[in-house]
């Protein structure tokens, strides 16, 4: 955990202790199973001590709420979210998902019987030290996506990776340098490069994708002229999100149809008789990747995109289905 994250943890603990009169303490932790846990928080209540693994997020928004909640849920032990600030709307959503959290302003949610603590409405602190940026930018997220989808590409040429990712050679070089410094890419000399800690990288990617790249890909929302129209994927318009997940798992009834377009939006809208509607149930995004994902569902977006779209919705039913997608189509891919 880097210094600025430790500062945020300390500010959140101090605020929580001051507002509640209860004791929250932090300590360093070792890696547990396959999930790296740098810090734990101990809540000292009337029923004894409760220890949480800490998940620190630099910024919590509606866009990344789903991926962040999934990260907390998928820690190898009970997790607690710490963010610079959690507004009332986000706090209510976290409470509904039963995700415990603290922020630097003193807003918090702890549900450990006999304690139920829910503090909202505290004003955001003014200290700039709790506002963090991210090493990822939209272009580096495209490169990282290519590596997560096809890990063996990590030993390929920068030119090939740039072509598959739709970015420049310079972007590939900068992304590789960033991932190497973070320990996600390891150069093994004559044996080439390897992608390490893929699950951790995936969890980080889906969070940043929802916040930084996905909004830039959105081409628009539409409503079908035909009331019961249900689009299907094809070579130029790949099905994702709820529609793809429903076909893959049979676990939910989709209310939103999401497509990633390789061709022009106008052509897709006209051929399917779609009209512009900001509240429409058909969502169109630009397909940024330039490779064909090696799986049997060629009319669908890669499973990582389907997974990320489900998490980005923030809908609890979609979060459950997202983990089914992860278990069936992502986890086995990483262990091959």
Backbone bond lengths (Angstrom), bond angles and torsions (degrees), N, CA, C in turn:
res aa  C-N    CA-C-N  psi(-1)  N-CA   C-N-CA  omega(-1)  CA-C   N-CA-C  phi
1 X - - - 1.461 - - 1.525 109.19 -
2 X 1.339 116.30 129.47 1.456 120.11 -176.48 1.526 110.24 -78.96
3 X 1.348 114.33 166.75 1.465 119.79 -171.61 1.521 113.00 -59.97
4 X 1.340 117.55 -41.87 1.467 118.70 -177.22 1.530 111.66 -67.96
5 X 1.345 116.90 -29.72 1.460 119.60 175.13 1.527 110.73 -69.87
6 X 1.340 116.12 -39.27 1.461 119.56 176.26 1.525 110.95 -62.65
7 X 1.325 116.82 -38.99 1.470 120.54 177.15 1.526 110.63 -60.35
8 X 1.346 115.94 -42.87 1.460 119.95 179.26 1.529 111.08 -63.89
9 X 1.324 117.08 -43.83 1.465 121.14 178.47 1.529 109.96 -58.52
10 X 1.330 117.05 -46.29 1.471 120.95 -179.19 1.528 111.77 -63.52
11 X 1.349 116.77 -40.05 1.461 119.71 178.35 1.527 111.02 -64.91
12 X 1.334 116.51 -41.79 1.461 120.58 -179.47 1.526 111.27 -65.55
13 X 1.340 117.03 -40.94 1.462 120.61 179.64 1.528 111.02 -66.10
14 X 1.327 115.67 -41.37 1.467 119.53 179.85 1.525 110.68 -63.60
15 X 1.338 116.18 -42.89 1.466 120.21 -179.59 1.520 110.95 -65.79
16 X 1.342 117.09 -42.42 1.462 120.96 -179.57 1.530 110.83 -64.71
17 X 1.308 116.63 -43.10 1.462 120.41 -179.46 1.520 111.28 -64.82
18 X 1.339 116.64 -40.20 1.457 120.98 -178.53 1.523 111.76 -67.08
19 X 1.325 117.37 -41.57 1.459 121.08 -176.29 1.528 113.15 -75.25
20 X 1.328 116.58 -33.90 1.468 119.95 -174.17 1.520 113.80 -100.74
21 X 1.323 116.90 -21.15 1.460 120.21 -175.19 1.518 112.30 76.52
22 X 1.324 117.21 5.48 1.454 122.14 178.94 1.522 109.81 -99.40
23 X 1.305 116.72 166.43 1.463 121.05 -174.37 1.534 110.84 -102.35
24 X 1.316 114.95 127.03 1.466 122.54 173.34 1.524 107.05 -122.77
25 X 1.307 117.49 126.51 1.462 120.98 179.44 1.518 110.01 -127.09
26 X 1.329 115.85 155.55 1.463 121.65 -178.80 1.513 109.89 -123.29
27 X 1.332 115.15 151.66 1.450 120.28 174.74 1.517 109.71 -153.24
28 X 1.313 115.48 156.51 1.452 120.90 177.61 1.522 110.01 -66.70
29 X 1.322 115.98 149.56 1.466 120.42 179.84 1.510 109.67 -134.16
30 X 1.312 115.61 156.55 1.463 121.11 176.43 1.516 109.41 -91.24
31 X 1.333 116.47 170.81 1.458 121.26 176.39 1.521 109.35 -66.59
32 X 1.321 115.73 137.02 1.451 121.56 177.60 1.519 108.15 -115.61
33 X 1.341 116.95 122.99 1.452 122.92 -177.55 1.522 109.21 52.69
34 X 1.353 117.38 -126.29 1.451 119.97 -177.25 1.511 112.26 -99.71
35 X 1.336 117.71 2.52 1.450 121.18 -176.93 1.519 109.49 -108.06
36 X 1.308 116.42 123.55 1.460 120.69 -177.77 1.524 109.42 -79.76
37 X 1.322 116.76 117.80 1.452 122.37 178.60 1.522 107.69 -115.49
38 X 1.324 116.09 115.02 1.453 120.73 -175.99 1.520 113.03 -88.74
39 X 1.318 116.25 -27.97 1.452 120.15 -171.67 1.530 109.98 -143.07
40 X 1.323 116.69 144.15 1.462 121.20 172.98 1.521 108.99 -123.28
41 X 1.318 114.53 151.15 1.460 122.28 176.48 1.521 108.32 -116.51
42 X 1.321 116.51 133.15 1.460 120.79 176.21 1.518 109.06 -111.34
43 X 1.326 114.82 124.06 1.450 122.14 176.70 1.526 107.96 -99.21
44 X 1.322 116.20 121.00 1.463 121.90 -177.31 1.531 108.68 -98.70
45 X 1.321 116.42 100.10 1.458 120.89 -178.25 1.511 112.34 -114.60
46 X 1.332 115.59 -177.01 1.465 120.93 -178.78 1.525 111.53 -65.79
47 X 1.318 116.79 -28.63 1.450 119.77 -179.49 1.510 113.58 -87.06
48 X 1.334 117.10 6.86 1.452 121.48 -178.05 1.519 111.24 113.48
49 X 1.310 116.02 -162.08 1.451 121.80 -177.32 1.536 110.46 -96.10
50 X 1.330 115.11 141.34 1.462 121.22 174.12 1.525 107.65 -126.11
51 X 1.314 115.49 125.43 1.465 119.76 -177.83 1.523 110.20 -104.82
52 X 1.321 115.19 134.25 1.462 122.11 178.04 1.527 110.12 -119.15
53 X 1.311 116.15 144.58 1.460 120.84 165.10 1.517 107.46 -81.24
54 X 1.327 116.63 141.06 1.460 121.17 -174.80 1.517 110.87 -95.83
55 X 1.318 115.90 133.20 1.462 122.63 170.26 1.524 106.93 -118.53
56 X 1.327 117.10 111.42 1.462 122.10 -178.56 1.525 109.06 -96.85
57 X 1.313 116.45 132.07 1.458 121.38 176.63 1.525 108.14 -122.92
58 X 1.332 116.24 137.88 1.463 120.17 -174.91 1.513 112.93 -72.50
59 X 1.356 116.13 -25.32 1.464 120.33 179.97 1.514 107.64 -159.97
60 X 1.320 117.17 133.14 1.457 121.25 178.21 1.516 108.97 -110.23
61 X 1.337 116.24 125.61 1.460 122.26 179.82 1.527 109.32 -135.70
62 X 1.313 116.13 171.67 1.460 119.92 174.85 1.522 111.01 -61.25
63 X 1.334 116.22 -33.24 1.458 120.25 -177.26 1.517 112.42 -67.37
64 X 1.334 117.52 -39.09 1.473 118.66 -175.87 1.523 113.56 -104.89
65 X 1.326 117.14 7.18 1.473 119.88 -178.75 1.526 111.64 -57.74
66 X 1.342 117.27 -46.77 1.459 120.59 -178.39 1.516 113.20 -60.41
67 X 1.352 117.94 -52.93 1.466 118.80 177.93 1.518 113.85 -60.31
68 X 1.324 117.24 -38.01 1.472 120.04 178.77 1.528 110.44 -65.62
69 X 1.336 116.85 -43.42 1.461 120.19 178.07 1.525 110.78 -60.57
70 X 1.333 116.50 -39.37 1.463 120.07 178.72 1.520 111.14 -64.67
71 X 1.328 116.55 -38.53 1.465 119.60 178.23 1.518 111.53 -62.48
72 X 1.330 116.67 -42.24 1.464 120.24 179.76 1.525 110.04 -66.08
73 X 1.317 116.64 -44.03 1.466 120.79 -179.12 1.530 112.06 -64.14
74 X 1.317 116.86 -29.77 1.461 119.76 -174.05 1.523 113.77 -94.57
75 X 1.319 117.51 6.91 1.457 119.09 170.75 1.527 108.90 -64.81
76 X 1.312 115.98 152.70 1.464 119.83 -174.61 1.528 113.13 -74.67
77 X 1.311 117.47 -6.24 1.460 122.36 173.99 1.517 107.30 -142.80
78 X 1.329 118.29 173.25 1.462 121.56 -177.30 1.526 110.61 -53.21
79 X 1.333 116.56 129.17 1.461 120.96 -174.44 1.513 113.17 -109.90
80 X 1.319 115.10 155.73 1.456 123.10 177.19 1.521 108.24 -135.51
81 X 1.317 116.10 130.96 1.461 121.98 -178.98 1.521 110.55 -88.95
82 X 1.328 116.06 135.31 1.459 121.06 172.47 1.523 108.19 -124.15
83 X 1.332 116.09 125.79 1.457 122.66 -178.77 1.528 108.92 -132.84
84 X 1.330 117.25 158.91 1.466 118.82 177.17 1.528 112.90 -59.25
85 X 1.361 115.66 -42.27 1.465 118.84 179.99 1.517 109.57 -154.30
86 X 1.337 116.18 137.96 1.462 123.06 177.15 1.521 107.62 -124.46
87 X 1.336 117.06 110.84 1.456 119.12 -179.45 1.530 111.05 -75.84
88 X 1.320 116.07 173.40 1.459 120.42 -173.48 1.527 112.11 -60.75
89 X 1.320 117.16 -41.55 1.456 121.07 -179.24 1.533 111.42 -62.24
90 X 1.328 116.30 -46.62 1.458 120.16 179.35 1.525 111.20 -68.45
91 X 1.330 116.04 -35.96 1.466 119.85 178.23 1.527 110.89 -61.45
92 X 1.331 116.56 -43.45 1.463 120.11 178.72 1.528 111.13 -61.21
93 X 1.333 116.12 -39.49 1.459 119.78 -179.58 1.525 111.28 -68.61
94 X 1.321 116.76 -40.18 1.463 119.91 177.62 1.527 110.75 -65.14
95 X 1.313 116.21 -39.30 1.469 119.53 178.36 1.528 110.37 -63.79
96 X 1.337 116.43 -41.49 1.466 120.23 179.00 1.529 111.42 -62.73
97 X 1.336 116.07 -31.44 1.461 121.16 178.56 1.530 111.86 -87.28
98 X 1.341 116.47 -2.34 1.476 123.28 -177.49 1.529 111.20 58.17
99 X 1.342 115.55 44.14 1.457 121.97 175.70 1.525 108.45 -102.75
100 X 1.337 119.46 109.15 1.465 120.34 178.97 1.528 110.65 -67.19
101 X 1.332 116.39 145.20 1.460 119.25 -178.41 1.518 111.48 -151.47
102 X 1.323 114.42 158.97 1.457 123.76 169.54 1.521 107.11 -134.21
103 X 1.342 116.82 152.34 1.467 118.91 169.17 1.522 109.41 -134.19
104 X 1.313 116.14 173.33 1.462 120.90 -174.41 1.522 112.65 -73.22
105 X 1.345 117.07 -12.38 1.462 120.40 178.98 1.520 112.48 -89.14
106 X 1.333 117.05 -15.38 1.453 120.93 -178.18 1.513 114.12 107.60
107 X 1.336 118.02 -2.00 1.459 120.57 172.69 1.526 108.21 -69.04
108 X 1.339 117.34 138.37 1.455 119.10 -177.60 1.515 111.21 -160.64
109 X 1.312 114.05 160.25 1.460 121.82 174.12 1.520 108.03 -141.57
110 X 1.323 115.65 119.84 1.463 122.96 176.25 1.516 107.56 -132.86
111 X 1.298 117.48 126.06 1.463 121.20 179.59 1.528 108.59 -127.09
112 X 1.327 115.20 81.69 1.463 122.31 179.36 1.524 107.13 -128.75
113 X 1.335 118.43 97.08 1.467 120.16 -177.83 1.528 111.09 -50.52
114 X 1.327 117.50 135.06 1.461 127.54 9.55 1.527 114.48 -87.44
115 X 1.321 117.85 11.96 1.462 120.57 -177.55 1.523 111.15 -98.21
116 X 1.339 115.32 128.61 1.458 122.12 168.53 1.517 105.51 -129.29
117 X 1.308 116.16 107.68 1.469 121.24 -175.49 1.519 108.43 -119.67
118 X 1.316 115.74 123.55 1.460 120.26 179.39 1.519 108.20 -140.09
119 X 1.316 116.82 107.96 1.461 122.64 -178.95 1.521 107.87 -117.95
120 X 1.321 117.35 122.96 1.465 122.19 177.26 1.520 108.79 -135.40
121 X 1.321 115.54 165.13 1.462 120.56 176.05 1.507 115.50 90.21
122 X 1.335 117.33 -0.96 1.464 119.71 175.31 1.537 108.66 -68.37
123 X 1.299 116.87 137.38 1.458 120.81 -176.89 1.525 110.88 -72.05
124 X 1.335 116.83 146.62 1.477 119.14 -179.15 1.516 111.16 -64.37
125 X 1.320 117.89 138.65 1.468 120.65 177.68 1.514 110.56 -66.96
126 X 1.306 115.89 152.98 1.459 120.13 -176.50 1.516 113.66 -89.06
127 X 1.321 117.07 -12.35 1.468 119.74 -174.86 1.516 110.70 -62.89
128 X 1.316 117.15 123.23 1.460 121.51 -179.71 1.515 112.15 -68.86
129 X 1.335 116.88 -14.69 1.459 120.25 -176.15 1.522 112.77 -66.41
130 X 1.347 117.65 -14.58 1.448 118.23 -178.63 1.535 112.22 -98.65
131 X 1.318 118.31 5.92 1.454 121.32 176.66 1.515 109.12 -103.01
132 X 1.303 116.41 116.62 1.449 121.38 -173.80 1.514 111.16 -115.75
133 X 1.287 115.13 151.10 1.449 120.51 171.56 1.518 109.56 -93.56
134 X 1.330 115.99 -168.24 1.456 120.89 179.57 1.509 108.59 -134.64
135 X 1.333 115.94 146.69 1.462 119.88 176.75 1.518 110.99 -71.10
136 X 1.328 117.43 -19.62 1.457 121.17 179.34 1.523 111.00 -84.09
137 X 1.317 116.25 140.66 1.451 122.06 167.60 1.522 107.23 -126.11
138 X 1.338 119.68 170.71 1.467 119.70 -175.87 1.523 114.27 -53.77
139 X 1.337 117.55 -39.80 1.462 119.16 -177.95 1.530 111.73 -71.15
140 X 1.334 116.89 -39.60 1.471 118.91 178.59 1.524 110.70 -67.79
141 X 1.329 117.08 -28.51 1.464 120.14 175.81 1.523 110.80 -66.63
142 X 1.331 117.09 -33.29 1.462 119.94 177.63 1.526 111.03 -67.29
143 X 1.324 116.85 -40.40 1.462 120.91 177.72 1.524 110.03 -65.11
144 X 1.318 116.22 -46.17 1.463 120.75 -178.85 1.523 110.75 -62.57
145 X 1.312 116.83 -36.14 1.463 121.00 176.71 1.532 110.88 -60.32
146 X 1.308 116.87 -45.37 1.470 120.62 178.70 1.520 110.47 -58.96
147 X 1.322 117.31 -42.90 1.469 121.08 -178.77 1.525 111.51 -68.59
148 X 1.316 117.46 -36.88 1.458 119.99 178.69 1.532 111.64 -69.67
149 X 1.324 116.12 -36.01 1.465 120.01 179.61 1.527 111.45 -73.44
150 X 1.326 116.21 -39.12 1.463 121.02 -177.87 1.529 107.78 -132.73
151 X 1.343 117.94 78.97 1.469 121.95 -173.41 1.518 114.39 -55.75
152 X 1.337 117.94 -30.23 1.467 119.46 -179.54 1.529 112.22 -66.01
153 X 1.333 117.36 -16.42 1.461 120.17 177.34 1.528 112.29 -66.09
154 X 1.335 116.73 -14.54 1.460 119.30 -178.59 1.524 111.29 -62.07
155 X 1.341 116.87 -23.66 1.463 120.96 177.44 1.520 111.98 -96.90
156 X 1.327 116.64 6.04 1.455 120.59 179.48 1.515 112.32 -82.54
157 X 1.313 115.94 -176.44 1.462 121.29 179.99 1.529 110.18 -79.86
158 X 1.312 116.11 150.44 1.456 119.97 175.94 1.528 110.59 -59.60
159 X 1.324 117.12 -36.66 1.456 120.67 -178.40 1.528 110.74 -63.14
160 X 1.333 116.49 -43.91 1.457 119.95 178.99 1.510 112.47 -65.33
161 X 1.333 116.50 -40.30 1.463 120.94 179.24 1.524 110.12 -66.93
162 X 1.330 116.85 -39.46 1.466 120.86 178.36 1.524 110.53 -62.07
163 X 1.323 116.74 -41.45 1.463 121.06 179.14 1.518 111.22 -64.16
164 X 1.325 117.01 -45.27 1.467 120.75 -179.42 1.521 112.40 -67.81
165 X 1.337 117.07 -28.70 1.463 121.58 -174.92 1.521 113.08 -94.00
166 X 1.331 117.19 -13.70 1.459 120.34 -178.18 1.512 113.46 72.16
167 X 1.352 116.52 35.06 1.466 121.15 -178.70 1.522 109.36 -132.28
168 X 1.324 116.52 179.10 1.466 121.97 179.64 1.521 111.09 -85.24
169 X 1.339 115.52 164.18 1.467 120.62 176.34 1.524 110.89 -61.10
170 X 1.338 116.38 -38.30 1.457 120.21 -179.79 1.523 112.15 -62.42
171 X 1.327 116.12 -38.03 1.462 120.22 178.48 1.522 110.80 -64.53
172 X 1.334 116.70 -40.64 1.463 120.38 178.29 1.525 110.05 -61.64
173 X 1.331 116.74 -46.67 1.463 120.75 -179.17 1.525 111.24 -60.52
174 X 1.323 117.27 -44.29 1.462 120.99 -179.73 1.530 111.22 -66.00
175 X 1.325 116.29 -39.30 1.467 119.74 179.83 1.515 110.91 -66.77
176 X 1.336 116.90 -42.84 1.460 120.03 178.15 1.517 110.72 -61.55
177 X 1.313 117.04 -41.27 1.468 120.44 179.07 1.522 110.66 -62.13
178 X 1.340 116.56 -42.69 1.460 120.92 178.99 1.524 110.90 -63.61
179 X 1.335 116.76 -44.70 1.460 120.64 -178.10 1.525 111.64 -69.36
180 X 1.323 116.89 -33.01 1.469 120.36 176.31 1.522 110.45 -67.05
181 X 1.330 116.99 -43.94 1.467 120.58 179.49 1.529 111.50 -62.64
182 X 1.329 116.17 -32.81 1.464 120.74 179.60 1.522 112.54 -84.01
183 X 1.334 117.84 -5.48 1.455 121.68 178.39 1.513 115.22 85.27
184 X 1.338 117.04 10.03 1.460 119.39 179.34 1.531 111.92 -84.47
185 X 1.308 117.71 -25.09 1.463 122.31 173.63 1.517 107.68 -116.62
186 X 1.325 115.70 129.52 1.461 121.34 179.66 1.520 108.33 -122.77
187 X 1.327 115.70 125.72 1.468 121.65 177.72 1.523 108.16 -88.80
188 X 1.322 116.90 116.71 1.455 122.35 -177.75 1.526 112.27 -104.55
189 X 1.315 114.46 29.76 1.455 119.68 175.13 1.515 112.94 66.37
190 X 1.315 116.35 -122.90 1.455 121.62 -177.79 1.508 113.61 -62.55
191 X 1.319 117.93 -20.30 1.463 121.50 179.48 1.521 112.44 -89.04
192 X 1.335 115.95 2.30 1.453 120.10 177.18 1.515 113.69 82.62
193 X 1.315 115.42 -171.03 1.463 121.75 -179.83 1.529 110.25 -93.76
194 X 1.326 115.90 151.31 1.461 121.25 175.44 1.523 110.02 -130.38
195 X 1.318 115.48 151.17 1.460 121.36 175.77 1.520 107.76 -95.45
196 X 1.325 116.53 120.50 1.463 122.27 -175.66 1.529 110.62 -111.04
197 X 1.344 115.28 160.54 1.467 121.59 176.67 1.526 110.71 50.38
198 X 1.326 114.70 47.37 1.471 120.54 -173.68 1.528 112.36 -62.51
199 X 1.311 116.92 -37.82 1.464 119.16 -179.71 1.524 111.20 -64.34
200 X 1.324 116.89 -42.34 1.465 120.15 177.73 1.520 110.74 -63.67
201 X 1.327 116.36 -41.66 1.462 120.50 179.58 1.526 110.24 -64.53
202 X 1.332 116.48 -40.54 1.472 120.21 178.27 1.526 110.33 -59.28
203 X 1.324 117.12 -46.53 1.462 120.47 -178.00 1.527 110.92 -62.45
204 X 1.321 116.35 -37.94 1.466 119.11 177.68 1.528 110.33 -69.38
205 X 1.330 115.79 -39.40 1.463 119.80 -176.67 1.520 111.27 -62.60
206 X 1.341 118.48 -46.53 1.459 119.90 -176.26 1.529 111.25 -63.80
207 X 1.328 116.73 -32.35 1.465 119.71 177.42 1.517 110.84 -67.55
208 X 1.334 116.30 -47.96 1.460 120.30 -179.14 1.523 111.31 -69.51
209 X 1.335 117.02 -33.89 1.469 120.52 178.83 1.522 110.52 -60.06
210 X 1.323 116.70 -46.15 1.457 120.98 -178.72 1.519 111.97 -61.87
211 X 1.321 116.71 -34.74 1.463 121.56 -174.58 1.523 112.89 -89.26
212 X 1.342 117.46 -38.48 1.462 120.19 -167.04 1.525 115.70 -110.68
213 X 1.316 117.33 -35.07 1.466 118.95 -175.09 1.522 112.71 -104.17
214 X 1.306 118.22 -46.29 1.465 120.25 -174.64 1.530 113.29 -54.88
215 X 1.342 119.90 -44.85 1.471 119.00 179.60 1.522 113.23 -58.75
216 X 1.336 117.44 -30.95 1.469 121.28 179.94 1.527 112.22 -75.14
217 X 1.321 116.42 -19.94 1.463 120.88 -178.49 1.524 112.47 -88.52
218 X 1.323 117.36 -15.20 1.462 120.97 -174.39 1.524 110.59 -66.45
219 X 1.320 115.83 122.00 1.463 122.16 179.25 1.522 111.83 -95.20
220 X 1.302 117.01 -23.13 1.455 119.82 178.28 1.517 112.13 151.49
221 X 1.327 114.67 167.93 1.465 121.54 175.10 1.518 108.75 -117.77
222 X 1.337 114.88 148.88 1.450 120.60 -172.09 1.527 110.34 -141.12
223 X 1.319 114.99 163.86 1.456 122.08 170.37 1.521 107.81 -121.83
224 X 1.318 117.97 139.97 1.459 120.14 178.26 1.528 111.20 -75.57
225 X 1.319 116.94 143.30 1.465 120.94 176.13 1.525 109.44 -66.57
226 X 1.327 115.92 -39.75 1.461 120.58 177.83 1.526 109.07 -82.19
227 X 1.300 116.66 125.03 1.463 122.72 -170.25 1.530 113.05 -56.09
228 X 1.326 116.52 -41.58 1.464 119.28 -174.30 1.527 112.18 -106.41
229 X 1.324 116.03 26.81 1.470 120.38 179.47 1.525 110.06 -64.11
230 X 1.307 115.85 133.92 1.461 121.79 175.84 1.519 107.42 -133.16
231 X 1.318 116.46 108.63 1.456 120.36 -176.46 1.517 112.07 -74.04
232 X 1.304 115.18 153.71 1.465 121.22 174.74 1.515 108.74 -121.19
233 X 1.304 116.34 153.85 1.452 120.00 179.79 1.516 111.73 -72.99
234 X 1.314 115.23 164.12 1.459 121.48 178.83 1.513 109.92 -159.61
235 X 1.325 118.13 -176.73 1.475 121.61 -176.68 1.525 113.91 -59.55
236 X 1.333 117.06 -30.39 1.466 120.02 -176.62 1.520 113.56 -106.19
237 X 1.333 117.60 -4.65 1.470 121.16 -179.36 1.522 108.43 -146.22
238 X 1.306 115.57 98.39 1.459 122.61 -173.14 1.531 111.19 -85.93
239 X 1.315 115.30 130.66 1.459 121.86 -178.91 1.529 110.22 -77.01
240 X 1.334 116.09 140.11 1.463 120.49 179.90 1.525 109.62 -143.00
241 X 1.321 116.14 -168.44 1.451 122.76 173.75 1.517 114.51 56.33
242 X 1.331 115.43 -140.32 1.458 121.64 -173.77 1.524 112.24 -62.55
243 X 1.337 116.96 -40.07 1.461 120.17 -178.38 1.512 112.10 -62.17
244 X 1.340 116.63 -46.84 1.459 120.65 178.67 1.519 110.81 -66.06
245 X 1.329 116.59 -43.13 1.467 120.36 -178.44 1.523 111.59 -63.30
246 X 1.332 116.86 -36.97 1.456 120.32 179.08 1.527 110.52 -62.92
247 X 1.329 116.90 -42.27 1.463 120.70 179.58 1.529 111.29 -68.75
248 X 1.329 116.58 -36.16 1.469 120.65 -176.26 1.523 112.59 -77.88
249 X 1.324 117.03 -31.29 1.469 119.89 -172.57 1.526 114.68 -118.35
250 X 1.343 116.58 -25.33 1.456 119.46 -172.96 1.512 112.57 64.99
251 X 1.337 116.19 22.86 1.467 120.47 -170.22 1.522 113.88 -99.55
252 X 1.342 118.32 -12.01 1.452 118.64 -179.26 1.525 110.65 -149.33
253 X 1.317 115.59 162.55 1.454 122.62 175.14 1.523 107.49 -102.85
254 X 1.332 117.98 111.72 1.465 119.65 -173.11 1.527 113.07 -69.08
255 X 1.317 115.26 139.88 1.461 121.54 173.17 1.525 111.15 -110.37
256 X 1.337 117.14 -18.53 1.456 122.97 178.62 1.524 109.25 -120.42
257 X 1.331 116.99 137.38 1.457 121.81 176.22 1.531 108.30 -110.12
258 X 1.318 116.24 122.50 1.460 121.70 -175.46 1.521 109.87 -117.21
259 X 1.337 115.97 131.22 1.454 121.48 -179.82 1.527 109.92 -131.00
260 X 1.339 115.30 139.71 1.465 121.75 172.15 1.521 107.39 -105.17
261 X 1.325 115.22 120.03 1.458 120.80 -172.03 1.526 111.94 -97.43
262 X 1.324 115.07 133.83 1.465 121.44 172.68 1.523 110.59 -93.49
263 X 1.336 116.54 -25.63 1.461 121.98 -179.80 1.521 110.39 -105.96
264 X 1.331 115.62 -168.02 1.458 121.03 -175.45 1.528 112.00 -70.79
265 X 1.320 115.31 141.05 1.457 121.90 177.76 1.527 110.46 -60.26
266 X 1.316 117.01 -41.61 1.463 121.38 -177.14 1.520 110.87 -57.95
267 X 1.330 116.51 -43.86 1.466 120.36 -179.38 1.528 110.99 -62.76
268 X 1.329 116.60 -42.83 1.458 121.08 -179.57 1.522 110.53 -64.83
269 X 1.327 117.12 -44.30 1.461 121.15 -177.84 1.525 111.32 -65.26
270 X 1.323 116.99 -42.51 1.465 120.28 -178.33 1.526 110.96 -68.02
271 X 1.321 116.78 -45.90 1.466 120.17 -175.98 1.531 112.32 -66.57
272 X 1.327 116.29 -24.01 1.466 119.74 -179.08 1.533 112.76 -108.73
273 X 1.330 116.30 6.95 1.463 122.20 176.97 1.528 111.18 54.15
274 X 1.326 113.75 58.69 1.461 120.72 179.00 1.524 109.68 -108.34
275 X 1.313 116.51 140.67 1.461 120.92 176.76 1.528 109.91 -115.65
276 X 1.309 116.43 146.60 1.462 121.08 -179.30 1.516 110.66 -60.76
277 X 1.337 114.30 136.15 1.459 120.27 -179.82 1.525 108.06 -161.71
278 X 1.340 118.49 108.24 1.474 120.85 -178.51 1.522 113.84 -56.23
279 X 1.338 116.65 -22.91 1.464 120.88 179.51 1.527 111.39 -106.56
280 X 1.313 116.81 13.73 1.455 120.94 -175.60 1.512 113.56 -67.64
281 X 1.324 115.37 165.61 1.465 121.49 -176.23 1.525 112.81 -99.86
282 X 1.320 116.58 7.18 1.462 121.24 175.42 1.521 108.08 -115.62
283 X 1.324 115.96 121.13 1.463 122.43 -174.80 1.523 108.84 -114.77
284 X 1.329 116.93 128.75 1.464 121.50 -178.62 1.526 110.10 -118.46
285 X 1.333 115.50 130.34 1.454 121.63 178.07 1.529 109.41 -128.93
286 X 1.299 115.99 160.92 1.456 121.21 178.63 1.523 110.08 -83.47
287 X 1.323 116.93 130.87 1.467 121.28 174.71 1.529 107.99 -78.16
288 X 1.321 116.67 113.05 1.465 120.58 -173.50 1.522 113.25 -90.62
289 X 1.329 117.85 -22.56 1.460 120.36 -176.52 1.526 109.98 -81.40
290 X 1.337 116.23 155.74 1.457 120.97 -174.28 1.527 112.45 -119.97
291 X 1.302 117.15 19.54 1.461 120.33 -179.88 1.526 109.56 -121.95
292 X 1.312 116.16 158.18 1.457 121.64 174.69 1.521 108.25 -91.71
293 X 1.327 115.99 118.75 1.451 119.29 -177.88 1.533 110.03 -68.85
294 X 1.323 117.56 132.48 1.464 120.93 -174.92 1.528 113.78 -79.24
295 X 1.341 115.75 76.81 1.461 118.43 173.47 1.519 109.47 -148.96
296 X 1.333 116.17 170.36 1.458 121.32 -170.48 1.520 113.73 -75.91
297 X 1.319 118.66 -15.34 1.466 121.79 -177.46 1.525 109.57 -97.80
298 X 1.321 116.01 70.04 1.464 121.11 -172.47 1.525 112.54 -66.52
299 X 1.346 117.68 -19.03 1.456 120.52 -179.66 1.531 111.92 -86.12
300 X 1.335 116.69 0.93 1.462 121.42 179.69 1.518 111.21 -112.51
301 X 1.333 115.70 157.31 1.460 121.23 171.96 1.530 108.67 -65.81
302 X 1.338 118.43 159.27 1.469 120.19 175.55 1.522 111.31 -54.76
303 X 1.327 117.94 149.09 1.469 120.26 -175.86 1.519 113.99 -58.51
304 X 1.330 118.48 -28.81 1.459 120.09 178.25 1.527 110.52 -64.24
305 X 1.333 117.39 -36.84 1.461 121.15 177.14 1.525 110.39 -68.88
306 X 1.336 117.19 -43.13 1.468 120.73 178.21 1.525 109.69 -59.55
307 X 1.321 115.94 -46.20 1.464 121.89 178.40 1.527 111.00 -59.51
308 X 1.326 116.76 -47.44 1.461 121.13 -178.21 1.525 111.43 -64.43
309 X 1.325 117.70 -38.69 1.461 120.79 179.71 1.525 111.37 -66.11
310 X 1.325 117.02 -39.68 1.458 120.11 177.95 1.523 110.87 -62.75
311 X 1.338 116.48 -43.69 1.463 119.95 179.46 1.524 111.23 -66.74
312 X 1.334 116.29 -39.20 1.464 120.19 -177.18 1.525 112.08 -64.19
313 X 1.332 117.35 -22.50 1.464 120.13 179.37 1.527 111.80 -67.69
314 X 1.334 116.79 -28.46 1.461 120.59 -177.77 1.512 114.01 72.65
315 X 1.329 117.52 0.82 1.469 122.36 -179.46 1.529 109.19 -76.98
316 X 1.346 117.97 124.47 1.474 119.89 -178.30 1.526 114.15 -53.40
317 X 1.343 118.26 -38.23 1.463 119.46 -179.70 1.521 110.88 -67.37
318 X 1.340 116.26 -31.87 1.457 119.89 177.92 1.525 111.70 -74.51
319 X 1.335 117.20 -31.42 1.460 120.21 178.32 1.523 110.14 -63.94
320 X 1.317 116.68 -38.94 1.460 120.14 177.96 1.522 111.06 -65.48
321 X 1.322 116.55 -44.16 1.456 120.65 -179.82 1.518 110.91 -67.13
322 X 1.335 116.27 -34.07 1.466 120.08 178.42 1.517 111.05 -58.46
323 X 1.315 116.63 -40.00 1.471 118.66 -179.35 1.527 112.12 -69.88
324 X 1.330 116.57 -27.99 1.468 119.12 173.41 1.526 109.71 -66.75
325 X 1.329 116.31 -43.41 1.472 120.73 176.47 1.519 109.94 -59.36
326 X 1.327 116.60 -43.49 1.458 120.66 179.91 1.521 111.12 -61.23
327 X 1.319 116.03 -47.32 1.460 120.69 -176.43 1.524 111.90 -64.80
328 X 1.326 116.81 -39.42 1.466 120.27 -174.49 1.523 113.63 -85.03
329 X 1.351 117.13 -36.96 1.453 118.52 -168.54 1.524 115.19 -118.70
330 X 1.323 118.38 -14.43 1.460 120.47 -178.73 1.530 112.40 -108.42
331 X 1.330 116.89 -51.53 1.461 119.68 -178.49 1.521 112.35 -56.96
332 X 1.339 121.22 -45.87 1.465 120.33 178.26 1.528 112.57 -63.06
333 X 1.307 116.57 -33.76 1.461 121.66 179.33 1.524 110.88 -63.21
334 X 1.334 116.35 -34.46 1.456 120.80 -177.61 1.524 112.43 -80.69
335 X 1.310 117.07 -18.31 1.468 119.29 -177.09 1.525 112.94 -100.63
336 X 1.331 116.51 3.08 1.466 119.38 -179.57 1.513 110.88 -68.75
